[in-house]
Amino acid sequence: MLMTPDYRATHRFARISVRKVRPLLDLIRGHYADDALDMLKYMPHRGARLIEQVLKSAMANAEDKGIRNVGELIVVDAHGDGGPMFKRLMPRARGMAYLIRRRSCHIAIGLSDPANWIGSEGPSSS
């Protein structure tokens, strides 16, 4: 994307793997905020609930800064980065131990005004 988001929100240290969150973030990137919220609302994934909260927070941040129609903002930045891992040992046969990695991630969503959209075809309609 060629834009920097005007309004953003993050959820750091979310207790879910980033591999489970990235496909959902790819799905909402480039859509209007209302459409993205509707898409996430009816998804059965646990990660969709976390992303939905972050998106609502970004919309509330925009509303706090004086934007009236927050539903018409565009999701220009939606990414997930890997966070720290809890490392645990699981006992295995013959005295060995396997490492269990409990992964976490950082979810970030940025919204921008459609008047500032620099993309070639504009926001996705579906």
C-alpha positions in Angstrom: 0.0 0.0 0.0 1.1 3.5 -0.7 -0.7 5.1 2.3 0.2 5.6 5.9 -2.8 5.1 8.2 -4.4 8.1 9.9 -6.0 6.1 12.7 -4.5 3.0 14.2 -5.0 0.5 17.0 -2.9 -2.5 18.1 -3.3 -5.5 20.3 0.1 -6.6 21.5 0.9 -10.0 23.0 -2.3 -11.6 21.8 -2.3 -15.2 22.8 -2.7 -16.7 19.4 -0.3 -17.7 16.7 0.4 -15.2 13.9 -0.2 -18.0 11.4 -3.8 -18.2 12.4 -4.4 -14.5 12.2 -2.6 -13.5 9.0 -5.2 -15.0 6.5 -8.0 -13.0 8.3 -6.0 -9.8 8.2 -5.3 -10.3 4.4 -9.1 -10.7 3.9 -10.1 -7.3 5.4 -7.2 -5.3 4.1 -8.4 -2.7 1.5 -12.1 -2.9 2.5 -14.3 -0.3 4.1 -14.3 -0.6 8.0 -18.0 -1.5 8.1 -17.6 -4.2 5.5 -14.6 -5.6 7.3 -16.5 -5.6 10.6 -19.4 -7.5 9.0 -17.0 -10.1 7.5 -15.3 -10.7 10.8 -18.5 -10.9 12.8 -19.7 -14.0 11.0 -16.4 -15.9 10.9 -16.1 -18.8 13.3 -12.4 -18.3 14.0 -11.2 -17.2 17.4 -8.7 -14.9 15.7 -11.6 -13.0 14.1 -12.9 -12.0 17.5 -9.5 -10.5 18.4 -9.2 -8.7 15.0 -12.8 -7.4 15.4 -11.9 -5.9 18.8 -8.8 -4.2 17.3 -10.8 -2.9 14.3 -13.5 -1.5 16.7 -10.8 0.2 18.7 -9.3 1.8 15.6 -12.8 3.0 14.6 -13.2 4.5 18.1 -9.9 6.2 17.9 -11.0 7.8 14.6 -14.3 8.9 16.2 -12.4 10.3 19.1 -10.4 12.5 16.7 -13.6 13.9 15.2 -14.4 11.7 12.2 -18.2 11.3 11.9 -18.6 8.5 9.4 -16.0 6.0 10.7 -17.7 3.1 8.8 -16.5 4.7 5.5 -12.9 4.6 6.5 -10.6 2.1 4.6 -8.5 -0.5 6.2 -5.2 0.4 4.7 -2.9 -1.4 7.1 -3.7 -4.8 8.7 -0.8 -6.9 9.7 0.3 -9.3 12.3 3.8 -9.8 13.7 5.1 -12.6 15.8 5.4 -11.9 19.5 7.4 -13.6 22.3 6.9 -17.3 23.0 6.3 -19.1 26.3 8.7 -22.0 26.2 7.7 -25.2 28.0 9.2 -28.6 28.2 7.2 -31.8 27.6 8.6 -35.0 28.9 9.0 -37.7 26.3 10.1 -41.3 26.2 13.5 -42.4 27.4 14.1 -39.3 29.5 14.0 -36.8 26.6 12.1 -33.5 26.5 10.4 -31.7 23.7 10.1 -28.0 23.6 6.5 -26.6 23.4 6.3 -23.1 22.0 3.2 -21.1 23.1 3.1 -18.4 20.5 1.8 -14.9 20.7 1.4 -12.1 18.1 1.0 -8.4 17.7 -2.1 -7.4 15.7 -2.1 -3.9 14.1 -4.9 -2.2 12.1 -4.7 1.2 10.4 -7.6 3.1 8.9 -7.5 6.0 6.5 -9.9 8.4 4.9 -11.1 7.3 1.3 -10.4 10.9 0.1 -6.7 10.3 0.6 -6.8 6.9 -1.1 -3.8 6.5 -3.5 -4.4 3.0 -4.6 -4.9 2.4 -8.3 -8.5 1.1 -8.3 -9.7 2.3 -4.9 -11.1 0.2 -2.1 -12.6 -3.2 -2.7 -16.4 -3.2 -2.8 -17.0 -6.8 -1.7 
